[in-house]
Each structure stands twice: as structure tokens, then as C-alpha cells.
Amino acid sequence: MKERIPRFRTPWRTRRLFAALRRTDDPDVALLQQELDARDRRLREMTLMMEQMRHELEEKRAEAEALRRIGEATGSAFHSEEMLKVTAEIATAITGTDSCQIYLFDTSSNSEELVLRAADESFASMIGKIRLRLGEGITGWVARERKPVAVSEKAYADHRFKFFPEMLEGEYESMLSVPLVTRGNILGVINVRTRRPHNYSKTQIHLLSGIASQVAGAIERSRRYRQLEKHADQLHTLSEVSQAITSNLYLEELLQLIVGMTAQTMNYKICTVMLVDKEKGELVIKATQSDSKEYLEKPNLKIGESISGRAVAEKRAITVLDLLQAPEYQFPDVAQKVGVRSLASIPLMVKGEAVGVLNCYTEKVHQFSKEELSILQALSTQAALAIEHAKLMVRSALIQEMHHRVKNNLQQIVSLIRLEMRYAKFTTVEDALNDTLSRILAISNVHELLSRDDLDSVSIKKVAESILHATQQSVVPPGKSIQTLVEGDDFKLPLSKATSVALVLNELVQNAVEHGFKTLNEGRIKVQLFQEPDEMRIAVINDGDRLPEGFTLRNSNSLGLSIVETLVRGDLHGTFSLENAVYDNGIIAIVTFPR
């Protein structure tokens, strides 16, 4: 119960006495009357002051109770949505209003939009659907100016008002709107409304402002907590990737692990690692967690083109806010179909060189923060280390394998020399040595290419080009003009098969020079490469002298052709044929072996 403050009154007998004295002209009585009147005025003033103090005390008690209840709500509610819902209910009850709405800025996009995040039960279905730009409506004006606004009646007629039929605007007369501000940052706006006209007192405005201050602080704390959680997840991801690098995973598995963990931890729609193909000057997708057909079928990017190509060429991170509006992005139609809007391209750097790029796509328009880019830089460094580590592991294994292969190759050369010593008929020692040197160089070319090529495989097209170049320099006699050419599909073979193919090509090209152009001074030798679904095919074609009538490989006494047939059947498990060209002059040799 409210404490009743007694009013001081003069007894009735005393009043009658004073009334009788007033009718006299005695000066002393008049002076006494003035003193009594002054006393009455002071008593009335004291009574009014006590009434005012009592009223203020009640308001303070109500405000303290309101803030206590809001504090309990913000402290006990773990999720922001739950806390905002409870706050809206308490604000409505404490201020004695009919409705409450809480708007927050949309942090998921770069646009300055206020979104309805909490409301009383009447408008719960509108949460997330009502949006206002900064400065739009009374709510947007309050957010922009950071000042409260109180409208006692016909709020819908205010020149700043934004009408939403689904919010039943016409049923509410008054409106009080207060900004949510913490540490100088505007987070949103809280509104209360009444159906009847209502003059909002300073106390109500102060009370709602206090609620807004506590709610803003709770929202800020909640966001910081989520950021700390996210940062902890990111550090855990970096730790997991670091541990994976030292494991026995293959490169493809490592890169797949990196893109999967990055997408999950950072909440990205697509993460992809593209590596540089130096030979073609292109970026090729090596790992992605996307299963989109449109995305996976994108053509390779030339270095320097589009966003990713520029990131590699310029060796710096590049971000794009909206891929659908970026003129330099080459695949806006793919972005539209896949459902991605923003992109961060981070180059993978190894010893000052960009070996690839880490691409991170978001589903909505997103501004990549400095902290976010720092994490992506760290992840890209881990990916680059994973690539380098995998290459070193393979190189280490290859060195051991190459020791074994070099030993076998040397034994192979020894066997060939013994065959020549037994069966070949050279006119000079120089011819014998040149023939042996050409075979050694063929094997040497394979090992040289292996040291520069991709890990554990060798380009057969490069092998053919090297052999033809060496033939031009050392085998073609002076005065003869023989053009050489390599055509067709390039394909790669492991070291053991590449060595056998190199020896086969060397024998066939030398055979073409020695026998096809024995009587001719000019012509052409062409190597054609074919890659079929089940087999590889190599053809060596020359337009020189044709084979004699009745020629067969069985009745041939050529040591080089015997070496070719042995290598093709024994090492490559394939077939070898040599015959005259059907539609042209010259000879065609075909080697076929399974993939």
C-alpha cells in the first residue's frame, strides 16, 4: 500500500478565534494573521513537495523493477531471439503500452537496413519480413539521428511515417521510438505503441531508453561471444589442417580437407582450391566441396583474367562484394545458378610465387572483414604448405625410385651395347658410339623432363620433341634437310613406361633418318600421338623411301627394329607394326599399348 502523508490543518476552534480577530483593527492581530498565512503557505508547499517526491520514488521503483526484469531476461536468455522476445513483452508491460517492436540492423549484408527481429504475439509472423532503410519511416529516422521520438496521436499522419498494412498501423494512435546505442554504435531501434492517444512522459521516455541501453549492451555481448566462438573454431581448423599436413594423406585429400573445413568453419557456400598449370598458363580446379554441375563445368581460367586469375597474377587477395554486379567477373550466369554473391580470392604463395588460389564464396552479399581475411590468409598459407609438402614427399619417393630406375636403365644400355657388339655391323667406331649415345640421350631426356615435370609423370609430347631436336643436331647428316613435327594429344606416363617409349621413339626416328632418307636429301618426319579411352597410340611417319617388296618385321635383320619390338611387347605390353603408307609416299610405324 502507498504510504499516506498527513495534511496539517488548523483546529476549528482556533480558526473561529482567528476569524473573530480579523474583524478587529488591532495591528498586533494583523501581524499575527500574516504569520499564520505564511505558515499555511509553507505547509502547503511542503505537502506538494512530499507528494512530488513520493511520485518520483514510485517511478524510480518502477524503473528499477523494469531494469531488473530486463537484466534477468538479458542475462538468462542465451540466444538473441529469445532475449529480444522477452524484452518486447516486458517493455510493453512496464510502459503500459499495447505493442512493442524491436528492429536491428542486418549484419549479414552490407546494406544499411533495419529488420524486425522481435515483436509481441500479434506480429510474431512478421519477424524478419519488415525492412526499413536508414532514415526511412520514424524508426529509420530515429536510427539515423540517434534521438528518441514520441508522437502522442495520429502517428500514422507524421511526415516521417512508413506505412505497413500488415502491422495494422491504422489501429495505433501513439508511438514512442528509442535508439539502441552502445559504445557509440547504433544497433537498432525499439518502438512501443498505444491504440488510444497517449502523451509519453519524460519518465516513460527515460524508462524505455534505459531498457534500450541494456538490450543494446546484451546484443553487443552476444555478438562478441559468437565472434569468440567463431574465432575459436577458426583456430581449431588451422590446427587440424596443420596436423593433416604432417600426415600421410595424399595431396588431393589434403586440399579436399582444407576446402571442406574452411567452408564449414567460415560458413561459406563454396570453397575451392585452384592450382596453376604453368604449361598452359591456366588455373585448374583441384579441390572443392561444391557438387554443382554448373560450377564444376566452368572452363579453366587464364592467369590474369577474372578475379582468381588477377589474384594469382598480382599476388594479392581480391574481394568482390557482388559477383552479379562485377564487370570483371567472367561467370555471373554461373554465380546466379549456383546461388553465390560475394567472393574472396586468396593466392597460395610458395617462396614468393603464386602456385594457386583459395576461392571462398558466400550465399548472400557479404563484406569480408580484416579478421576474416587474416584467417583466410593463414588457411591459404597452410594449403600452399600442404602442396609443397606433398611435392617433397613425392620427390623423396621418386628419388628412391629413380635410383632403382637409373640402375635398370644403365643395365639396359649395357645390354644394347652388347647386342650391337654381337649383331650390328658398323663401318666405323664413331658410328657405333653415335648410335649408343643417341640411346643414352633418349633416356637422359626422360630423367630431365621428370625433374621439371609434374611430380611422378612425364609428358610424352615433350619426350618426342626432345628426341626430334636431338636427332636434328646429331643424326641428320650435313647437306640433308629433314623437317620434324609432333602432332596430336599430349599424355603423361610414369617413369618406367616413359623410358621405354623414349627408347622406342629414338629407334624409330633414327631408323627413318638412316633408311627412309638414305637416297633423299629432304623430307619430313612426323610423330603423331593419340589417346583413346582404352589405349595409347604413337605413329612415326616419314615421306622418304618406301620399304622393299616382301618386307616383314620377322625377316628383318635390323637391330633397332628388334629393340623396338622387344620393348613394345615386354615393357609396354603393346603391339608394333611397320609398313608403307597407303595414301602417300614413305613409311608409317605404329606403336599401340593399353592405358
C-alpha positions as CSV (number, residue, x, y, z in Angstrom):
1,M,0.0,0.0,0.0
2,K,1.1,3.5,-0.6
3,E,2.1,5.4,2.5
4,R,-0.4,8.3,3.2
5,I,1.2,11.6,4.1
6,P,-1.0,13.5,6.7
7,R,-2.0,17.1,5.8
8,F,-1.6,19.7,8.5
9,R,-4.9,21.6,9.3
10,T,-5.6,24.4,11.9
11,P,-8.1,23.2,14.6
12,W,-11.6,24.6,14.1
13,R,-11.7,26.4,17.4
14,T,-8.5,28.2,16.6
15,R,-9.9,29.1,13.2
16,R,-13.0,30.6,14.7
17,L,-10.9,32.7,17.1
18,F,-8.8,33.9,14.2
19,A,-11.9,34.8,12.2
20,A,-13.2,36.9,15.1
21,L,-9.8,38.6,15.5
22,R,-9.8,39.5,11.7
23,R,-12.8,41.7,12.3
24,T,-10.8,43.9,14.7
25,D,-8.4,46.7,13.7
26,D,-5.7,45.8,16.2
27,P,-2.2,45.9,14.4
28,D,-0.9,43.1,16.5
29,V,-3.7,40.8,15.4
30,A,-3.0,41.7,11.7
31,L,0.7,40.8,12.2
32,L,-0.2,37.5,13.8
33,Q,-2.6,36.8,10.8
34,Q,0.2,37.4,8.3
35,E,2.5,34.9,10.2
36,L,-0.3,32.3,10.2
37,D,-0.9,32.8,6.5
38,A,2.8,32.4,5.7
39,R,2.8,29.2,7.9
40,D,-0.1,27.8,5.9
41,R,1.7,28.5,2.6
42,R,4.9,26.8,3.8
43,L,2.8,23.8,4.9
44,R,1.1,23.6,1.5
45,E,4.5,23.8,-0.3
46,M,5.9,21.1,1.9
47,T,2.9,18.9,1.2
48,L,3.2,19.4,-2.5
49,M,7.0,18.7,-2.4
50,M,6.4,15.4,-0.4
51,E,3.7,14.4,-2.9
52,Q,6.1,15.0,-5.8
53,M,8.9,13.1,-4.0
54,R,6.6,10.2,-3.4
55,H,5.6,10.2,-7.1
56,E,9.2,10.2,-8.2
57,L,10.1,7.5,-5.7
58,E,7.4,5.3,-7.2
59,E,8.6,6.0,-10.7
60,K,12.2,5.1,-9.6
61,R,11.0,1.9,-8.0
62,A,9.1,1.0,-11.3
63,E,12.2,1.9,-13.3
64,A,14.4,-0.2,-11.1
65,E,12.0,-3.1,-11.3
66,A,11.8,-2.8,-15.1
67,L,15.6,-2.7,-15.4
68,R,15.9,-5.7,-13.0
69,R,13.5,-7.7,-15.1
70,I,15.2,-6.7,-18.3
71,G,18.6,-7.6,-16.7
72,E,17.3,-11.0,-15.8
73,A,15.9,-11.5,-19.3
74,T,19.2,-10.5,-21.0
75,G,21.3,-12.5,-18.5
76,S,19.3,-15.7,-18.7
77,A,18.4,-15.8,-22.4
78,F,21.3,-17.5,-24.2
79,H,20.0,-16.8,-27.8
80,S,19.4,-13.2,-29.0
81,E,16.0,-14.1,-30.4
82,E,14.8,-15.4,-27.1
83,M,16.2,-12.3,-25.2
84,L,14.6,-9.9,-27.7
85,K,11.2,-11.6,-27.4
86,V,11.2,-11.4,-23.6
87,T,12.4,-7.8,-23.8
88,A,9.4,-6.8,-26.0
89,E,7.0,-8.4,-23.6
90,I,8.5,-6.7,-20.5
91,A,8.7,-3.3,-22.3
92,T,5.0,-3.5,-23.2
93,A,4.0,-4.3,-19.6
94,I,6.2,-1.8,-17.9
95,T,5.4,1.2,-20.1
96,G,1.7,0.4,-20.1
97,T,1.5,0.3,-23.9
98,D,-0.3,-2.1,-26.3
99,S,2.5,-3.2,-28.6
100,C,6.3,-3.4,-28.9
101,Q,8.7,-4.0,-31.8
102,I,12.5,-4.3,-31.9
103,Y,14.4,-3.6,-35.1
104,L,18.1,-4.4,-35.6
105,F,20.5,-3.7,-38.4
106,D,21.0,-6.6,-40.8
107,T,24.6,-7.6,-40.2
108,S,24.5,-10.4,-42.8
109,S,24.7,-7.9,-45.7
110,N,26.4,-4.6,-46.4
111,S,23.2,-2.7,-46.8
112,E,22.0,-0.3,-44.0
113,E,18.7,-2.0,-43.4
114,L,16.7,-2.3,-40.2
115,V,14.9,-5.7,-39.9
116,L,12.1,-6.5,-37.5
117,R,13.7,-9.0,-35.0
118,A,11.2,-9.2,-32.2
119,A,7.5,-8.2,-31.5
120,D,4.6,-9.1,-29.3
121,E,2.5,-12.1,-30.3
122,S,0.2,-10.1,-32.6
123,F,3.1,-9.5,-35.1
124,A,5.3,-12.6,-34.5
125,S,4.6,-13.7,-38.1
126,M,6.2,-10.5,-39.4
127,I,9.6,-11.1,-37.8
128,G,12.3,-11.0,-40.4
129,K,9.9,-9.7,-43.1
130,I,9.6,-6.0,-42.3
131,R,12.6,-4.0,-43.5
132,L,13.4,-0.3,-43.4
133,R,16.3,1.6,-44.9
134,L,18.3,4.0,-42.7
135,G,16.2,7.2,-42.5
136,E,13.0,5.6,-43.7
137,G,9.9,5.9,-41.5
138,I,10.0,7.1,-37.9
139,T,12.1,4.1,-37.0
140,G,14.7,4.8,-39.7
141,W,14.8,8.5,-38.7
142,V,15.5,7.6,-35.1
143,A,18.3,5.2,-36.1
144,R,19.9,7.8,-38.3
145,E,19.5,10.7,-35.9
146,R,20.0,8.6,-32.7
147,K,17.3,10.6,-31.0
148,P,14.0,9.3,-29.4
149,V,10.7,10.4,-31.0
150,A,7.4,10.5,-29.1
151,V,4.1,11.1,-31.1
152,S,1.0,11.3,-28.8
153,E,-1.7,10.9,-31.5
154,K,-2.1,10.1,-35.2
155,A,1.4,8.7,-35.5
156,Y,0.4,7.4,-39.0
157,A,0.0,11.1,-40.1
158,D,3.6,12.0,-39.2
159,H,5.6,13.1,-42.3
160,R,8.3,10.6,-41.4
161,F,5.9,7.6,-41.0
162,K,6.3,4.5,-43.2
163,F,3.0,2.6,-43.6
164,F,2.9,-1.2,-43.4
165,P,-0.6,-2.6,-43.7
166,E,0.4,-6.0,-42.2
167,M,1.5,-4.1,-39.0
168,L,-2.1,-2.7,-38.5
169,E,-0.7,0.8,-38.5
170,G,-4.2,2.4,-38.6
171,E,-5.2,0.9,-35.2
172,Y,-2.5,2.6,-33.2
173,E,-2.5,6.3,-32.4
174,S,0.7,7.0,-30.4
175,M,4.2,5.8,-30.8
176,L,7.5,6.1,-28.8
177,S,10.7,5.2,-30.7
178,V,14.1,5.0,-28.9
179,P,17.5,4.1,-30.5
180,L,19.5,1.1,-29.3
181,V,23.0,2.5,-28.8
182,T,26.1,1.0,-27.1
183,R,29.6,2.5,-27.0
184,G,28.6,5.0,-29.7
185,N,27.4,2.3,-32.1
186,I,23.8,2.2,-33.3
187,L,22.4,-1.4,-33.3
188,G,18.7,-0.8,-33.9
189,V,15.5,0.8,-32.6
190,I,12.8,-0.2,-30.0
191,N,9.2,1.0,-30.5
192,V,6.1,1.0,-28.3
193,R,2.6,1.9,-29.4
194,T,-0.9,2.5,-27.9
195,R,-4.2,2.2,-29.6
196,R,-5.5,5.4,-27.9
197,P,-3.9,8.8,-27.9
198,H,-1.2,9.0,-25.2
199,N,1.2,11.7,-24.0
200,Y,4.5,10.0,-23.2
201,S,6.0,11.4,-20.0
202,K,9.7,12.1,-19.5
203,T,9.7,9.1,-17.2
204,Q,8.4,6.8,-19.8
205,I,10.9,8.0,-22.4
206,H,13.7,7.7,-19.8
207,L,12.5,4.2,-18.8
208,L,12.4,2.9,-22.4
209,S,15.8,4.5,-23.1
210,G,17.2,2.6,-20.1
211,I,15.7,-0.7,-21.4
212,A,17.2,0.1,-24.9
213,S,20.6,0.7,-23.3
214,Q,20.5,-2.7,-21.5
215,V,19.3,-4.5,-24.6
216,A,21.9,-2.9,-26.8
217,G,24.6,-4.0,-24.3
218,A,23.3,-7.5,-24.2
219,I,23.2,-7.7,-28.0
220,E,26.8,-6.5,-28.2
221,R,27.9,-9.0,-25.7
222,S,26.1,-11.8,-27.5
223,R,27.7,-10.8,-30.8
224,R,31.2,-10.7,-29.2
225,Y,30.6,-14.1,-27.7
226,R,29.6,-15.5,-31.1
227,Q,32.8,-13.9,-32.6
228,L,34.9,-15.5,-30.0
229,E,33.3,-18.9,-30.7
230,K,33.8,-18.4,-34.4
231,H,37.5,-17.4,-33.8
232,A,38.0,-20.5,-31.6
233,D,36.6,-22.7,-34.4
234,Q,38.8,-21.0,-36.9
235,L,41.9,-21.6,-34.8
236,H,40.8,-25.2,-34.3
237,T,40.5,-25.5,-38.1
238,L,44.1,-24.1,-38.6
239,S,45.3,-26.6,-36.0
240,E,43.6,-29.5,-37.8
241,V,45.0,-28.5,-41.1
242,S,48.5,-28.2,-39.7
243,Q,48.3,-31.7,-38.3
244,A,46.9,-33.0,-41.5
245,I,49.9,-31.6,-43.4
246,T,52.3,-33.8,-41.5
247,S,50.1,-36.9,-42.0
248,N,50.3,-39.5,-44.8
249,L,47.4,-38.0,-46.7
250,Y,47.7,-37.5,-50.5
251,L,47.7,-34.0,-51.9
252,E,44.1,-34.3,-53.2
253,E,42.9,-35.5,-49.8
254,L,44.7,-32.6,-48.1
255,L,43.2,-30.0,-50.4
256,Q,39.8,-31.5,-50.1
257,L,40.1,-31.4,-46.3
258,I,41.1,-27.8,-46.4
259,V,38.2,-26.6,-48.5
260,G,35.7,-28.7,-46.6
261,M,36.8,-27.4,-43.2
262,T,37.1,-23.8,-44.4
263,A,33.5,-23.8,-45.8
264,Q,32.1,-25.3,-42.6
265,T,34.1,-23.1,-40.2
266,M,33.6,-19.8,-42.0
267,N,30.0,-20.6,-43.1
268,Y,30.7,-20.2,-46.8
269,K,28.6,-21.6,-49.6
270,I,31.5,-22.8,-51.8
271,C,35.3,-23.1,-51.1
272,T,37.7,-24.1,-53.9
273,V,41.4,-24.6,-54.4
274,M,42.6,-23.9,-57.9
275,L,46.3,-24.7,-58.9
276,V,48.4,-23.1,-61.6
277,D,49.2,-25.1,-64.7
278,K,52.4,-23.4,-65.8
279,E,52.5,-25.0,-69.1
280,K,49.1,-23.7,-70.2
281,G,49.1,-20.6,-68.0
282,E,45.8,-21.6,-66.5
283,L,44.1,-22.2,-63.2
284,V,42.6,-25.6,-62.8
285,I,40.1,-26.7,-60.0
286,K,41.9,-29.3,-57.8
287,A,39.5,-29.4,-54.8
288,T,36.0,-28.2,-53.9
289,Q,33.2,-29.2,-51.7
290,S,30.6,-28.0,-54.3
291,D,28.6,-30.6,-56.2
292,S,27.1,-28.1,-58.5
293,K,27.4,-29.2,-62.1
294,E,27.4,-25.6,-63.5
295,Y,30.2,-24.7,-61.2
296,L,32.3,-27.8,-61.8
297,E,32.0,-27.4,-65.6
298,K,33.4,-23.9,-65.7
299,P,36.3,-23.6,-68.1
300,N,39.8,-23.2,-66.8
301,L,40.8,-19.6,-66.1
302,K,43.8,-17.9,-67.8
303,I,46.2,-16.3,-65.3
304,G,45.4,-12.6,-65.1
305,E,41.8,-13.0,-66.2
306,S,38.7,-12.7,-64.0
307,I,39.0,-12.4,-60.2
308,S,41.0,-15.5,-59.4
309,G,43.4,-15.0,-62.3
310,R,44.1,-11.5,-61.2
311,A,44.7,-12.6,-57.6
312,V,47.4,-15.0,-58.8
313,A,48.9,-12.6,-61.3
314,E,49.0,-9.7,-58.8
315,K,49.9,-12.0,-55.8
316,R,47.3,-10.4,-53.5
317,A,43.9,-11.1,-52.0
318,I,41.0,-9.7,-54.0
319,T,37.4,-9.5,-52.7
320,V,34.2,-8.8,-54.7
321,L,31.0,-7.6,-52.8
322,D,28.5,-8.7,-55.5
323,L,29.6,-11.1,-58.3
324,L,26.4,-10.3,-60.2
325,Q,27.4,-6.6,-60.5
326,A,31.1,-7.0,-61.0
327,P,32.0,-6.4,-64.7
328,E,35.4,-8.2,-64.3
329,Y,33.9,-11.4,-63.2
330,Q,33.6,-13.8,-66.1
331,F,30.8,-16.2,-64.9
332,P,27.9,-14.1,-63.5
333,D,25.4,-16.7,-65.0
334,V,27.1,-19.5,-63.1
335,A,27.0,-17.4,-59.9
336,Q,23.3,-16.8,-60.4
337,K,22.5,-20.5,-60.9
338,V,24.7,-21.8,-58.1
339,G,23.5,-19.1,-55.7
340,V,26.7,-17.2,-54.7
341,R,27.1,-13.4,-54.4
342,S,30.4,-12.4,-52.7
343,L,33.9,-13.8,-53.4
344,A,37.3,-13.7,-51.7
345,S,40.3,-14.9,-53.8
346,I,43.4,-15.6,-51.7
347,P,46.6,-16.6,-53.6
348,L,48.6,-19.6,-52.4
349,M,52.1,-18.4,-52.1
350,V,55.3,-20.6,-52.0
351,K,58.7,-18.9,-51.9
352,G,57.3,-15.7,-53.4
353,E,55.4,-17.5,-56.2
354,A,51.7,-18.0,-56.5
355,V,51.0,-21.7,-57.1
356,G,47.2,-21.4,-56.9
357,V,44.3,-19.6,-55.3
358,L,41.8,-20.3,-52.5
359,N,38.3,-19.1,-53.5
360,C,35.6,-18.5,-50.9
361,Y,32.0,-17.8,-52.0
362,T,29.1,-16.6,-49.8
363,E,25.5,-17.1,-50.4
364,K,24.5,-13.5,-49.6
365,V,26.2,-10.2,-50.2
366,H,29.0,-10.1,-47.6
367,Q,31.7,-7.7,-46.6
368,F,34.8,-9.7,-45.8
369,S,36.3,-8.2,-42.6
370,K,40.1,-7.8,-41.9
371,E,40.0,-10.6,-39.3
372,E,38.2,-12.8,-41.8
373,L,40.8,-12.2,-44.5
374,S,43.6,-12.8,-42.0
375,I,42.2,-16.2,-41.2
376,L,41.8,-17.0,-45.0
377,Q,45.4,-15.8,-45.5
378,A,46.5,-18.3,-42.8
379,L,44.5,-21.1,-44.4
380,S,45.9,-20.3,-47.8
381,T,49.4,-20.5,-46.4
382,Q,48.6,-23.9,-44.9
383,A,47.2,-25.0,-48.3
384,A,50.4,-23.8,-50.0
385,L,52.5,-25.7,-47.4
386,A,50.4,-28.8,-48.0
387,I,51.1,-28.6,-51.7
388,E,54.8,-28.1,-51.1
389,H,54.9,-30.9,-48.5
390,A,53.1,-33.3,-50.8
391,K,55.5,-32.5,-53.6
392,L,58.5,-33.0,-51.4
393,M,57.1,-36.4,-50.2
394,V,56.6,-37.5,-53.8
395,R,60.0,-36.2,-54.8
396,S,61.6,-38.2,-51.9
397,A,59.8,-41.3,-53.0
398,L,60.7,-40.6,-56.6
399,I,64.4,-40.2,-55.8
400,Q,64.5,-43.6,-54.3
401,E,62.6,-45.0,-57.3
402,M,64.8,-43.2,-59.7
403,H,67.9,-44.7,-58.2
404,H,66.4,-48.1,-59.0
405,R,65.4,-46.9,-62.5
406,V,68.8,-45.4,-63.3
407,K,70.4,-48.7,-62.3
408,N,67.9,-50.6,-64.6
409,N,68.5,-48.0,-67.4
410,L,72.2,-48.5,-67.2
411,Q,71.8,-52.2,-67.3
412,Q,69.5,-51.7,-70.3
413,I,72.2,-49.6,-72.1
414,V,74.8,-52.3,-71.3
415,S,72.5,-54.9,-72.9
416,L,72.0,-52.8,-76.0
417,I,75.8,-52.2,-76.4
418,R,76.4,-56.0,-76.1
419,L,73.7,-56.6,-78.8
420,E,75.4,-54.1,-81.1
421,M,78.8,-55.6,-80.5
422,R,77.4,-59.1,-81.4
423,Y,75.0,-58.3,-84.3
424,A,75.4,-54.8,-85.6
425,K,77.8,-54.1,-88.5
426,F,79.3,-50.6,-88.2
427,T,81.8,-49.3,-90.6
428,T,83.5,-47.1,-88.0
429,V,83.8,-46.9,-84.3
430,E,82.3,-43.4,-84.5
431,D,79.0,-44.8,-85.9
432,A,78.8,-47.3,-83.1
433,L,79.4,-44.7,-80.5
434,N,76.9,-42.3,-82.0
435,D,74.3,-45.0,-82.1
436,T,74.9,-45.7,-78.4
437,L,75.0,-42.0,-77.4
438,S,71.6,-41.4,-79.0
439,R,70.0,-44.1,-76.8
440,I,71.7,-42.8,-73.7
441,L,70.4,-39.3,-74.6
442,A,66.9,-40.6,-75.1
443,I,66.9,-42.0,-71.5
444,S,68.6,-38.8,-70.3
445,N,65.8,-36.7,-71.8
446,V,63.2,-38.6,-69.8
447,H,65.0,-38.0,-66.5
448,E,65.5,-34.4,-67.3
449,L,61.8,-33.9,-68.0
450,L,60.9,-35.8,-64.9
451,S,62.9,-33.3,-62.8
452,R,60.9,-30.4,-64.3
453,D,57.6,-32.0,-64.9
454,D,54.6,-32.7,-62.6
455,L,55.7,-34.9,-59.7
456,D,55.9,-38.5,-60.9
457,S,54.8,-38.4,-64.6
458,V,56.4,-37.3,-67.9
459,S,54.9,-35.6,-70.9
460,I,55.3,-37.9,-73.9
461,K,54.9,-34.9,-76.3
462,K,57.9,-33.3,-74.6
463,V,59.9,-36.5,-74.9
464,A,59.1,-36.7,-78.6
465,E,60.1,-33.1,-79.2
466,S,63.4,-33.6,-77.3
467,I,64.3,-36.7,-79.4
468,L,63.4,-35.0,-82.7
469,H,65.5,-32.0,-81.7
470,A,68.5,-34.2,-80.7
471,T,68.1,-36.1,-84.0
472,Q,68.3,-32.9,-86.0
473,Q,71.5,-31.9,-84.2
474,S,73.4,-35.2,-84.1
475,V,72.0,-37.8,-86.5
476,V,70.9,-35.9,-89.7
477,P,73.9,-35.8,-92.0
478,P,75.1,-32.5,-93.3
479,G,73.5,-31.4,-96.5
480,K,70.2,-33.1,-95.8
481,S,67.1,-31.0,-94.8
482,I,64.6,-33.0,-92.8
483,Q,61.8,-31.3,-91.1
484,T,60.4,-32.7,-87.8
485,L,56.9,-32.2,-86.2
486,V,54.9,-33.5,-83.3
487,E,51.1,-33.6,-83.5
488,G,48.1,-34.9,-81.5
489,D,47.1,-35.3,-77.9
490,D,49.7,-35.0,-75.1
491,F,49.6,-37.6,-72.4
492,K,51.7,-38.4,-69.4
493,L,53.3,-41.7,-68.4
494,P,55.1,-42.9,-65.3
495,L,58.8,-43.1,-65.4
496,S,59.2,-46.8,-66.3
497,K,56.9,-46.6,-69.3
498,A,58.2,-43.2,-70.4
499,T,61.7,-44.5,-70.6
500,S,60.6,-47.4,-72.8
501,V,58.6,-45.1,-75.0
502,A,61.6,-42.8,-75.3
503,L,63.9,-45.6,-76.5
504,V,61.2,-46.8,-78.9
505,L,60.8,-43.3,-80.4
506,N,64.6,-42.9,-80.6
507,E,65.0,-46.1,-82.6
508,L,62.1,-45.3,-84.9
509,V,63.2,-41.8,-85.7
510,Q,66.8,-42.9,-86.2
511,N,65.6,-45.7,-88.5
512,A,63.6,-43.2,-90.5
513,V,66.7,-40.9,-91.0
514,E,69.1,-43.8,-91.8
515,H,66.8,-45.8,-94.2
516,G,64.0,-43.5,-95.3
517,F,66.3,-40.7,-96.4
518,K,69.3,-42.8,-97.4
519,T,68.9,-41.6,-101.0
520,L,66.9,-38.4,-100.4
521,N,68.2,-35.1,-99.3
522,E,65.0,-33.6,-97.9
523,G,61.7,-34.7,-96.4
524,R,59.7,-34.8,-93.2
525,I,59.4,-37.0,-90.1
526,K,56.2,-36.6,-88.1
527,V,55.3,-38.1,-84.7
528,Q,51.5,-38.4,-84.0
529,L,50.1,-39.0,-80.6
530,F,46.6,-40.4,-80.0
531,Q,44.9,-41.0,-76.6
532,E,41.9,-43.3,-76.8
533,P,39.6,-44.4,-73.9
534,D,41.4,-47.8,-73.6
535,E,44.7,-47.4,-75.3
536,M,47.6,-45.0,-76.3
537,R,48.9,-44.9,-79.9
538,I,52.1,-43.4,-81.3
539,A,52.8,-43.2,-85.0
540,V,56.1,-42.2,-86.6
541,I,55.6,-41.2,-90.2
542,N,58.2,-40.2,-92.8
543,D,57.9,-39.4,-96.5
544,G,61.2,-41.0,-97.5
545,D,61.9,-44.2,-99.4
546,R,59.4,-47.0,-99.0
547,L,60.1,-50.5,-97.6
548,P,61.2,-53.1,-100.1
549,E,58.8,-55.6,-101.5
550,G,58.0,-58.5,-99.2
551,F,59.3,-56.7,-96.1
552,T,58.2,-58.1,-92.7
553,L,59.4,-57.5,-89.2
554,R,60.2,-61.2,-88.8
555,N,62.6,-61.4,-91.7
556,S,64.2,-58.0,-90.8
557,N,67.7,-58.2,-89.5
558,S,67.6,-54.6,-88.2
559,L,68.9,-54.4,-84.6
560,G,66.9,-51.2,-83.9
561,L,63.6,-52.7,-85.0
562,S,64.3,-55.8,-82.8
563,I,64.9,-53.5,-79.9
564,V,61.6,-51.7,-80.6
565,E,59.6,-54.9,-80.8
566,T,61.1,-56.2,-77.6
567,L,60.4,-53.0,-75.7
568,V,56.8,-52.7,-77.0
569,R,55.9,-56.3,-76.2
570,G,57.9,-56.7,-73.0
571,D,57.7,-53.3,-71.2
572,L,54.6,-51.7,-72.7
573,H,52.5,-54.9,-73.3
574,G,51.5,-53.5,-76.7
575,T,51.8,-54.1,-80.4
576,F,54.2,-52.7,-83.1
577,S,53.7,-52.5,-86.9
578,L,55.9,-51.1,-89.7
579,E,54.6,-50.7,-93.2
580,N,54.4,-48.5,-96.3
581,A,52.0,-45.6,-96.1
582,V,48.8,-46.4,-98.1
583,Y,47.9,-42.9,-99.4
584,D,51.3,-41.3,-99.6
585,N,55.0,-42.0,-100.0
586,G,57.1,-43.1,-97.2
587,I,56.7,-45.4,-94.2
588,I,54.4,-45.5,-91.1
589,A,55.4,-47.1,-87.8
590,I,52.6,-47.6,-85.2
591,V,53.0,-48.5,-81.5
592,T,49.9,-49.2,-79.5
593,F,49.7,-50.1,-75.8
594,P,46.9,-50.1,-73.1
595,R,46.3,-47.1,-70.9
